[in-house]
Amino acid sequence: MKKYIIPFFISASILTSCDVKKTEKGSLPEVDVDVEAEAGNLPEYEVNWADVDLTTETRMVEVPKVVVVMEEEEVEVPVIDVEMPGEDKNERTLLVEAEVSDYDHELEIEEVRAANKKLYVIASLEKTETSLDGKTIRKQDQIDLNAPAMDVEYIIIGDRPDRVFNKNNTYVASKANLNDAIKNATVIYSE
């Protein structure tokens, strides 16, 4: 008898999350004192699981198709070395990037300013007349920094290209639009 009841309760607990419809009445086996038993009849159930359909639809999405050839070349890279009393220095790269489409742009770090253990990397982004023929590219410029740990804010002077990637930086129309904290910061690098 235990052989039939335990699987029934296990099955019942597993099936509680679906639609179950009883299709036949059941009965437990009758037990004789001599431990003889007549075969019982467990109830039968029809189980209807959730109806799940998986389909596809054709939709227009932007898919990046990039061919990048990276070659190592020796180039002059500006290195800023900052000494602060009692502070250990770490070497890192200050990298400013912008993603542009339609027309090529020039991106160049013009200044790095410092105030209150914060660096302001100020770059300019200028549109050129070279068409990208519907392609999108990333432009970048970098400076190496050997200094104690400092927060860095990247500011690009120019129009923000209409790409999601460009939300990583602050864009201003001109240096005149910089806030006073940045305007009054000490210039530690100038192009």
Secondary structure as UniProt FT lines:
FT   HELIX           2..14
FT   HELIX           15..17
FT   STRAND          19..24
FT   TURN            33..34
FT   STRAND          44..48
FT   STRAND          79..81
FT   TURN            85..86
FT   STRAND          90..115
FT   TURN            116..117
FT   STRAND          118..147
FT   STRAND          151..157
FT   HELIX           164..168
FT   STRAND          170..172
FT   HELIX           175..177
FT   HELIX           180..183
FT   STRAND          186..190
//
